[in-house]
Amino acid sequence: MIRVLENEFYYLDNFHQVLQWIGERYDDLLNAEERAFLTQFPALPRASRALFVRMVMRKGQLFRASKLVYAEIGCAHEAARPLAELGWIDADPVLTLDQLFALLQKPEIVRVFQLAGHEKSARKPEQLEALRERHDGAHRFSAWCGAAFDHVYQVLAQELCDRLRLIFFGNYHQDWSEFVLSDLGVYKYEKVEFSPSARGFRSRRDIDDYLALHHCRERFAEGEPPRDVLRDLPPATSGNEWLNSRRDKLLFQMAQHLEKQQDWDGAHAIYAESAYPGARARAIRVLEKSERCGAAHTLLLQAMAQPESEHERQQLLRMLPRLKRKLGHPKPARAQPAPVVRLDLSLPMPSEDWWVEGVVRDHLTREDAPVYYVENALINSLFGLLCWDAVFTSIPGAFFHPFHHGPADLHSADFHRRRAAQFAACLGQLDDGSYLDTIRRNLVAKDGIQSPFVFWGALDAELVELALACIPAAHLKKWFERILLDIKANRSGFPDLIQFWPAERRYHMIEVKGPGDRLQDNQLRWISYCAEHQMPITVCYLQWADA
């Protein structure tokens, strides 16, 4: 149930919590401006603090006083005075005509600029274009509108507050709404024990490099040429894998951009510098596209000796025959995949709303053998429920604030290795049968708590009980072991449907493909894995009977 917040200053208390957290854990990393803010903010009048936080948590940096109406704050103009004295806001900012138009409503524009005739009735964009010719430059709001019209505040400390938010969360995609959603009960988070020294940034350079990377990513997203962005990209650092992974991802995206422009040399140079998954395979492909097939073949053989993942190996095996043919080498023997059962269905197209997997599910389901649409949800959830304690093990660098959806190092290459003993204990329960109690217990005890593996909206007790009754523990163990080999890649690609025969304590998985659809690479890998380990799986191809 969603709760109602009774504390009218809840947002201010949350902001203070962030400042206290940062002061306790990151004081040695803060610069003079950040440290001064942590000292000065608590000393302000409560109304001023509340107004500042209200503005910081809203979108944009320009606010009209008449729109900042909060009963608990009172007069916004009075509350703003101490903020202006500290230089955190400008109480009469200089605005361009465009900025002014964004703040004013059409009747106000007519009054301020004394418009008449067709200009008075014109649309705002047309009024703006007409006034550009008569009003050049920027002026303070009071000069545009008069001191008695209203007040406008510009937040000057937004960048500082964003930086503090970054230090707290360790990223920019989480924001102040995490507190509210948690307080309201919309999101629930696992309570992880971590020491006061646990933190996402370990040095000031980590913070500065993150900010520099973020700025470079924004410049690239806005269309700046990759080579220009590359000049300002901070170098890779030792001892901070997650920062390096962000850098590698940006390099990969810039190389992709150059590849699309057929700048083969530029793309190859950046791919070669990136350790992002898939970069090496793209480097080989770019060499091939630039007719450097010998260099591509050499790099491919090096990669085949130590592939970074099953996905890369799959890509390399596709490229190898083509490269050998271009180089005049003998055609390699083609590996035969494990046989997979195929089911062809021809069904009438439903007249009402439908989706392909749902049509097949409804066609195959029987009273004694129900079929569920589960895709990636079921097996990942069973894994997450069994291995909950391992996933949320408190180790350095994994958790450093109360709002983690999962460990910060979830996609790191050493995620499993750093928790090897904990995962071994969890998977060991599949050998002695105790996994049943663990999964059932966590299904109830952890209900609704954020997890990178558990799909709460797709689970209910009936589905879980059918799965535990019909899927052998040995099969669960094989799936779970493969997930741990490559969490990012192997959490997806599971078959769409699963059918249970409770009386016979067996199951069957079904991947559904509609007309014109084909198997994706991650699906092919899972299907091959299941077939290799004698797990019952079928690929169902649906055609419409009246097509």
C-alpha positions in Angstrom: 0.0 0.0 0.0 1.3 3.5 -0.9 1.7 5.7 2.2 0.8 9.3 2.6 3.6 11.6 3.7 2.6 13.7 6.7 5.8 15.6 7.1 5.4 18.7 5.0 9.2 19.2 5.0 9.9 15.7 3.9 11.9 16.9 0.9 14.1 19.1 3.0 14.8 16.3 5.5 15.8 14.1 2.6 18.2 16.8 1.3 19.7 17.1 4.7 20.2 13.3 4.8 22.2 13.5 1.6 24.4 16.3 2.9 25.0 14.5 6.2 25.8 11.3 4.4 28.3 13.1 2.1 29.9 14.9 5.0 30.4 11.7 6.9 31.8 9.6 4.1 33.3 11.9 1.5 34.7 14.9 3.4 38.3 14.2 2.3 37.2 14.2 -1.4 35.3 17.5 -1.4 36.5 20.7 -2.8 36.2 24.1 -1.0 32.9 25.1 -2.7 31.2 21.7 -1.8 32.5 21.8 1.8 31.3 25.4 2.2 27.9 24.5 1.0 27.6 21.6 3.5 28.5 24.1 6.3 26.4 27.1 5.2 23.2 25.3 4.2 22.0 24.1 7.6 22.5 27.6 9.1 19.9 29.2 6.8 16.3 29.8 7.9 14.1 26.8 7.3 11.9 28.6 4.7 15.0 29.5 2.7 16.4 26.0 2.8 13.0 24.6 1.8 12.6 27.0 -1.1 16.1 26.2 -2.4 15.4 22.5 -2.3 12.1 22.9 -4.0 13.8 24.7 -6.9 16.7 22.4 -7.1 14.4 19.3 -7.3 12.2 20.9 -10.1 13.0 20.9 -13.8 14.9 24.0 -15.1 16.8 26.8 -13.4 14.4 29.8 -13.9 11.3 30.1 -11.6 8.7 32.8 -11.1 7.9 33.6 -7.5 4.2 33.5 -8.3 4.6 29.8 -9.2 6.5 28.9 -6.0 3.5 28.7 -3.8 4.0 26.4 -0.9 2.1 26.7 2.4 5.0 25.5 4.5 7.4 28.1 3.0 5.2 31.2 3.0 6.5 34.2 1.1 8.9 33.0 -1.6 10.5 36.5 -2.0 11.4 36.7 1.7 12.7 33.1 1.7 14.8 33.9 -1.4 16.8 36.8 0.2 19.4 34.8 2.1 19.9 32.5 -0.9 20.6 35.5 -3.1 23.1 36.9 -0.5 25.0 33.7 -0.7 25.1 33.7 -4.5 23.2 30.5 -4.8 20.4 32.2 -6.7 20.0 35.4 -8.8 16.9 37.2 -7.6 16.7 39.3 -10.8 18.5 37.4 -13.6 19.5 38.6 -17.0 17.1 36.9 -19.6 17.1 36.7 -23.3 13.8 37.3 -25.2 13.4 33.5 -25.7 13.9 32.8 -21.9 11.4 35.5 -21.1 8.8 34.1 -23.5 9.2 30.7 -21.9 8.3 32.2 -18.5 5.4 34.5 -19.6 1.9 33.6 -20.6 0.4 35.1 -23.8 -1.8 37.7 -22.1 1.3 38.8 -20.1 3.3 39.2 -23.3 0.6 41.3 -24.8 0.6 43.6 -21.7 4.4 43.8 -21.2 5.1 44.6 -24.9 1.8 46.5 -25.4 1.0 44.5 -28.5 -2.0 45.5 -30.6 -3.7 44.5 -33.9 -2.6 41.3 -35.5 0.4 40.9 -33.2 -2.0 40.8 -30.2 -3.9 37.8 -31.6 -0.9 36.0 -33.1 0.4 32.8 -31.7 3.3 33.0 -29.3 6.0 31.8 -31.8 4.8 34.5 -34.2 4.9 37.1 -31.5 8.4 36.0 -30.6 9.6 36.3 -34.2 8.0 39.8 -34.5 9.6 41.1 -31.3 13.1 39.8 -32.2 13.4 42.6 -34.7 12.6 45.3 -32.0 14.3 43.8 -28.9 17.9 42.8 -29.3 20.1 41.5 -26.5 19.3 40.4 -22.9 18.1 42.3 -19.9 17.2 41.7 -16.3 13.7 40.5 -15.7 12.7 43.7 -13.9 13.9 45.7 -16.9 11.8 43.6 -19.2 8.6 43.6 -17.1 8.9 46.2 -14.3 9.8 45.6 -10.7 6.1 45.2 -9.6 5.2 42.6 -12.2 6.6 39.4 -10.5 10.0 38.1 -9.3 12.1 35.5 -11.2 14.8 33.4 -9.5 17.6 31.7 -11.3 19.3 28.8 -9.5 23.1 29.4 -9.8 24.1 26.5 -7.6 22.4 23.8 -9.7 25.6 22.4 -11.0 27.0 22.2 -7.4 23.8 20.3 -6.3 24.0 18.0 -9.2 27.6 17.2 -8.3 26.5 16.5 -4.7 23.8 14.2 -6.0 26.4 12.4 -8.1 28.6 11.9 -5.1 25.8 10.4 -3.1 24.3 8.1 -5.8 27.5 7.4 -7.7 25.6 8.1 -11.0 23.4 10.7 -12.7 20.4 8.5 -13.6 19.1 8.4 -10.0 17.7 11.6 -8.5 15.9 13.1 -5.5 12.7 11.2 -6.4 14.3 8.0 -5.1 13.7 9.3 -1.5 10.0 10.2 -2.2 9.2 6.9 -4.0 10.8 5.0 -1.1 9.0 7.0 1.6 5.7 6.4 -0.3 6.3 2.7 -0.5 6.4 2.7 -4.3 9.9 1.3 -4.3 11.4 -0.9 -1.5 15.1 -1.5 -1.2 17.1 -4.3 0.5 18.7 -3.1 3.7 22.3 -3.8 3.2 24.8 -3.4 6.0 27.8 -1.3 4.9 30.4 0.6 6.9 30.7 4.4 7.0 33.7 4.0 4.7 31.7 2.4 1.9 31.6 4.8 -1.0 31.3 4.9 -4.7 34.1 7.3 -5.3 37.5 6.6 -3.7 39.4 9.8 -4.8 38.7 13.2 -6.1 40.1 12.1 -9.4 37.2 9.6 -9.6 34.7 12.4 -9.3 36.4 14.7 -11.7 36.8 11.8 -14.3 33.2 10.9 -14.0 32.2 14.6 -14.6 34.5 14.8 -17.6 33.1 11.6 -19.0 29.6 12.8 -18.5 30.4 16.1 -20.3 32.1 14.2 -23.2 29.0 11.9 -23.5 26.7 15.0 -23.7 28.8 16.6 -26.3 28.8 13.5 -28.4 25.0 13.1 -28.0 24.6 16.6 -29.2 26.4 15.8 -32.4 29.9 17.0 -31.8 32.5 15.1 -34.0 34.0 12.1 -32.1 37.6 13.2 -32.8 36.9 16.5 -31.0 35.3 14.8 -28.0 38.1 12.2 -27.9 40.7 15.0 -27.2 39.0 15.8 -23.9 38.3 12.2 -22.8 40.0 11.4 -19.5 42.5 8.5 -19.6 41.7 5.1 -18.2 42.6 4.7 -14.6 43.8 1.7 -12.7 41.7 0.4 -9.8 38.4 1.8 -10.9 36.8 -0.7 -13.3 33.3 0.8 -13.3 34.6 4.2 -14.4 36.7 2.5 -17.1 33.7 0.6 -18.3 31.8 3.9 -18.8 34.7 5.2 -20.7 34.9 2.1 -22.9 31.2 2.3 -23.6 31.5 5.9 -24.9 34.5 4.9 -27.0 32.5 2.1 -28.5 29.6 4.4 -29.3 32.0 6.9 -31.0 33.6 4.1 -33.0 30.1 2.9 -34.1 29.4 6.5 -35.4 32.7 6.6 -37.4 32.0 3.1 -38.8 28.6 4.2 -40.1 30.4 7.1 -41.8 32.7 4.5 -43.3 35.7 6.0 -41.6 37.3 2.6 -41.2 40.7 3.8 -39.9 39.1 6.1 -37.3 36.6 3.5 -36.2 39.3 0.8 -35.9 41.6 3.0 -33.8 38.8 3.7 -31.3 37.5 0.1 -31.2 41.0 -1.1 -30.5 41.2 1.3 -27.5 37.9 0.1 -26.0 37.4 -2.9 -23.8 33.6 -2.7 -24.1 32.0 -6.0 -24.9 31.8 -6.4 -28.7 34.5 -3.8 -29.5 37.0 -6.4 -30.6 34.5 -8.1 -32.9 33.7 -4.7 -34.5 37.4 -4.0 -34.9 37.7 -7.2 -36.9 34.7 -6.4 -39.0 36.1 -2.9 -39.7 39.4 -4.3 -40.8 37.5 -6.6 -43.1 35.4 -3.8 -44.5 38.6 -1.8 -45.3 40.0 -4.9 -47.2 42.6 -5.6 -44.5 41.5 -9.2 -44.3 44.9 -10.6 -43.2 45.0 -8.3 -40.2 41.3 -9.1 -39.5 42.0 -12.9 -39.7 45.0 -12.6 -37.3 42.9 -10.6 -34.8 40.1 -13.1 -35.1 42.4 -16.1 -34.3 43.7 -14.2 -31.2 40.1 -13.6 -30.1 39.1 -17.2 -30.8 41.9 -18.4 -28.4 40.3 -16.4 -25.6 36.8 -15.2 -26.5 35.4 -12.6 -24.1 31.9 -14.3 -24.1 29.7 -16.8 -25.8 28.3 -13.9 -27.8 31.7 -12.9 -29.2 32.5 -16.6 -30.0 29.2 -16.8 -31.9 30.1 -13.7 -33.9 33.7 -14.9 -34.6 32.4 -18.2 -35.9 30.2 -16.4 -38.4 33.1 -14.2 -39.6 35.7 -17.0 -39.9 34.4 -18.7 -43.0 34.0 -15.4 -44.9 37.5 -14.3 -44.0 39.0 -17.7 -45.0 37.2 -17.5 -48.3 38.5 -14.0 -49.0 42.1 -15.1 -48.1 41.8 -18.3 -50.2 42.1 -20.6 -47.2 40.3 -24.0 -47.2 36.7 -23.9 -46.0 36.5 -24.8 -42.3 34.3 -27.7 -41.2 31.0 -26.4 -40.0 30.1 -27.4 -36.4 26.7 -29.1 -36.2 24.5 -27.6 -33.6 22.6 -29.8 -31.1 19.2 -30.8 -32.6 16.2 -28.8 -31.5 12.6 -29.9 -31.7 10.5 -27.8 -34.1 6.7 -27.3 -33.9 4.8 -25.8 -36.8 1.4 -24.4 -36.1 -1.2 -23.0 -38.6 -3.9 -21.2 -36.7 -6.6 -18.7 -37.7 -5.8 -15.1 -36.9 -7.8 -13.9 -34.0 -10.3 -11.1 -34.7 -9.8 -9.3 -31.4 -6.6 -8.0 -29.8 -3.9 -10.5 -29.8 -0.1 -11.1 -29.5 1.7 -14.1 -31.0 3.0 -15.6 -27.8 -0.5 -15.3 -26.3 -2.1 -17.1 -29.2 0.2 -20.0 -29.0 -0.1 -20.1 -25.2 -3.9 -20.3 -25.4 -3.7 -22.9 -28.1 -1.4 -25.3 -26.3 -2.6 -24.8 -22.7 -4.7 -27.7 -21.2 -6.4 -28.1 -17.9 -3.8 -30.7 -16.8 -0.9 -28.9 -18.6 -1.1 -25.1 -18.2 1.1 -22.9 -20.3 2.6 -19.6 -19.0 4.2 -16.7 -20.8 7.4 -16.2 -18.8 10.2 -15.2 -21.2 13.1 -14.0 -19.0 11.1 -13.5 -15.8 10.8 -17.0 -14.3 14.3 -18.4 -14.4 15.9 -15.1 -13.5 13.4 -14.7 -10.6 14.1 -18.2 -9.3 17.8 -17.5 -9.5 17.3 -14.1 -7.7 15.2 -15.7 -4.9 17.7 -18.5 -4.3 20.8 -16.3 -4.5 19.4 -13.3 -2.7 21.9 -13.3 0.1 24.8 -13.7 -2.4 23.6 -10.9 -4.7 23.2 -8.5 -1.7 26.4 -9.5 0.0 28.0 -6.3 1.5 31.4 -6.1 0.0 33.5 -3.0 -0.9 32.3 -1.1 -3.9 29.0 -2.9 -4.1 26.7 -0.7 -2.0 27.2 2.8 -0.8 23.8 4.4 -0.4 20.3 3.1 0.7 18.7 3.2 -2.8 20.6 0.5 -4.7 18.4 -1.6 -7.1 21.3 -4.1 -7.2 25.1 -4.2 -6.6 27.0 -1.4 -8.3 29.4 -4.0 -9.7 26.7 -6.3 -11.2 28.2 -6.2 -14.7 31.9 -6.3 -13.6 34.0 -9.1 -14.9 34.8 -10.2 -11.3 31.2 -10.0 -9.9 30.9 -13.7 -9.5 34.6 -14.2 -8.3 34.2 -11.6 -5.5 31.2 -13.6 -4.2 32.3 -17.1 -5.2 31.8 -18.6 -1.7 28.4 -17.1 -1.3 27.1 -18.2 -4.7 28.6 -21.7 -4.1 26.6 -21.9 -0.9 23.4 -20.9 -2.6 23.8 -23.2 -5.6 24.8 -26.0 -3.2 21.2 -26.0 -1.9 20.2 -27.4 -5.3 22.1 -30.6 -4.4 20.4 -31.2 -1.0 16.9 -29.9 -1.6 17.1 -27.0 0.8 16.6 -24.6 -2.2 12.9 -25.2 -2.0 12.5 -23.6 1.4 14.9 -20.7 0.5 13.0 -19.8 -2.6 9.6 -20.0 -0.9 10.9 -18.0 2.1 12.4 -15.2 0.0 9.3 -15.0 -2.2 7.4 -13.9 0.9 10.0 -12.1 3.0 11.5 -10.1 0.1 8.2 -9.3 -1.7 8.4 -6.2 -3.8 12.0 -5.3 -2.8 14.1 -4.1 -5.8 16.3 -6.8 -7.3 18.2 -7.0 -10.6 16.8 -10.5 -11.1 13.4 -10.9 -9.6 10.4 -9.9 -11.7 7.8 -9.4 -9.0 5.0 -8.4 -11.4 5.3 -11.7 -13.3 5.4 -13.9 -10.2 2.8 -15.5 -8.0 2.9 -18.4 -5.6 1.1 -20.7 -8.0 3.7 -20.2 -10.8 6.6 -20.6 -8.4 5.2 -23.8 -6.9 4.6 -25.3 -10.4 8.1 -24.5 -11.3 9.6 -26.0 -8.2 7.5 -29.1 -8.6 8.2 -29.7 -12.3 11.7 -28.4 -13.0 14.5 -30.6 -11.8 17.1 -29.1 -9.5 19.8 -30.2 -11.9 18.3 -28.1 -14.7 18.0 -25.0 -12.4 21.6 -25.4 -11.5 22.7 -25.5 -15.1 20.7 -22.3 -15.9 22.0 -20.5 -12.8 25.6 -21.4 -13.6 25.3 -20.0 -17.1 23.7 -16.8 -15.8 26.7 -16.3 -13.6 29.1 -16.8 -16.5 27.9 -13.6 -18.1 25.2 -11.8 -16.2 24.6 -9.0 -18.7 24.3 -11.3 -21.7 22.7 -14.4 -20.1 19.8 -12.8 -18.3 18.0 -12.6 -21.6 17.2 -15.0 -24.4 15.0 -17.5 -22.4 12.1 -19.1 -24.3 8.8 -17.3 -24.3 6.6 -20.0 -22.8 6.8 -22.8 -20.3 4.3 -25.7 -20.0 3.9 -27.8 -16.9 2.6 -31.3 -16.4 2.1 -31.3 -12.5 0.9 -34.9 -12.3 4.1 -36.1 -14.2 6.4 -33.5 -12.5 7.8 -32.4 -15.8 8.0 -29.2 -18.0 8.7 -28.0 -21.5 9.9 -24.7 -22.8 8.7 -23.1 -26.0 10.2 -20.3 -28.0 7.6 -18.7 -30.3 8.3 -17.2 -33.7 5.5 -15.5 -35.7 5.4 -15.0 -39.5 8.7 -13.5 -40.7 10.3 -13.6 -37.2 13.6 -15.2 -36.6 15.7 -16.4 -33.7 18.0 -13.8 -32.1 21.6 -14.6 -31.2 21.0 -14.7 -27.4 18.0 -17.0 -28.0 20.1 -19.3 -30.2 22.7 -19.6 -27.5 20.1 -20.5 -24.9 18.4 -23.0 -27.2 21.7 -24.6 -28.0 22.6 -24.8 -24.3 19.3 -26.4 -23.3 19.5 -28.9 -26.1 23.1 -29.7 -25.2 22.0 -30.5 -21.6 18.9 -32.5 -22.6 16.5 -29.8 -21.3 13.1 -30.0 -23.1 12.8 -27.1 -25.5 10.8 -26.6 -28.7 10.9 -23.8 -31.3 7.3 -23.1 -32.4 6.8 -21.4 -35.8 3.3 -19.9 -36.2 1.7 -19.2 -39.5 -1.8 -17.8 -40.0 -4.1 -20.3 -41.7 -6.0 -17.7 -43.7 -2.9 -15.7 -44.8 
